[in-house]
Amino acid sequence: MKQFLTSIFLLLFTAIVWAQAPKIINYQGVARNASGVAYAGQQISVRLSIHTGTPEGIIEYSETRNVTTNQFGLFNVGIGSAGASNMQGSITGINWSAGNKFLTTEISINGQPYANLGTTQMMSVPFAMHSKEAKELVLPFTQAGSSATDLLSLTNSDNTTTSSTIKATASAGKAFYGSSNTGTSGYFVSNSGTGVFGYAPNGTGIIGMTNTAGEIGISAINNANGLALSVKGGLRINGGNTNPGAGKVLTSDAQGNATWQTPESSTTTVGFIVNGVAQGGLQNHPHNTFYKLHAAKEDYDGNNNYTLYNQTPSSTFTVPVSGLYRFQSNIQMGTNSISTDIEYCDISLVVKRNGIETDRRMTGAWQPGTPYAFMDFDTVMYLTAGDQIWLKAKTSTEDGSNPILESFNFIGYLIK
């Protein structure tokens, strides 16, 4: 038997072609003996094996078929088609992108043991199967490239609102992940539908992230001056350049940069208490001339809105929030000599708004023929944020000498 097999010589002519569907390799050969005489009308058994990497590499697929040659010794086999026996692996499971492929042919005549007729490398034509796999995006798929424009561009020309260009679904983790060092990691355009729709039943629909302080994680723009962002449900803003906290409010600067701030009226009282008399030239007032009253110290300043005599602007309360305010004050004016009486004394509350000063004047009462005068007032007024408030007094003495501020108390606070 061994001697018989070694005396057999088969001349095989093969043509390997891909069918469009299903995945089949058409294999054709001619069987002849050592003298070149064809095995006409002969039943033979053919075993075909596809190796990966080298001719002796791992067999990815193998099958056996019983075929009958025609009058010229010609036979045809559809590798991967129905009717094969003793199959190992599957034709659809071959990874055509991994390494070279080699086809080994073995044949048996009249039930004799299989003889190896040799191995040949499968060239470019059979790899149309790999092209089909690329079309079907066999996963997992990873590829890198370089392009000055779009590396991947997809367009869906359907105009119905239910259509989409990309649909990404993940049971867990990220359904869509984009990363860009300098450009835009994801750019989506829809003329009438939704540019980006992120849906995560048990997670986060969309996350925008950047590691650069001057850049933006997510930017929403409406070029038609409409809504750029619409939120259905609760809203939470974490972090930023100031930390969120209970009772804080979100405010912005002139450039629109938002920060969390503690409301001025939520934890402290808007108001102040100052008293005492600033000494030296601030204590000595000019005769019969309005002069600003300067306190020596602060007993209380809830929001640091009152500036003392040695600050700028001096002895002034700057209104932090618009509202209804109450102011109370009492002063005592005196003369340099007990023989000199005060003729009169006026006290005025000054409101400076948009650079314009307005006086609210109260005329005081004192005991005639005495060298001192006592002044009290209590008033309520509506003020707007940014208004500046201070007190001034005008005192006339009998002999025209300069009066002296001997005591001063000033209180102001927000009512509502």
Helices and strands as residue ranges (DSSP letters): H 2-7, E 17-18, E 25-30, E 43-52, E 59-68, E 74-79, E 85-88, G 91-93, E 101-109, E 115-121, G 125-127, H 128-135, E 249-252, E 258-261, H 264-267, E 271-275, G 280-282, E 291-292, E 297-301, E 306-307, E 316-318, E 323-334, E 342-353, E 356-363, E 372-383, E 388-397, E 404-414
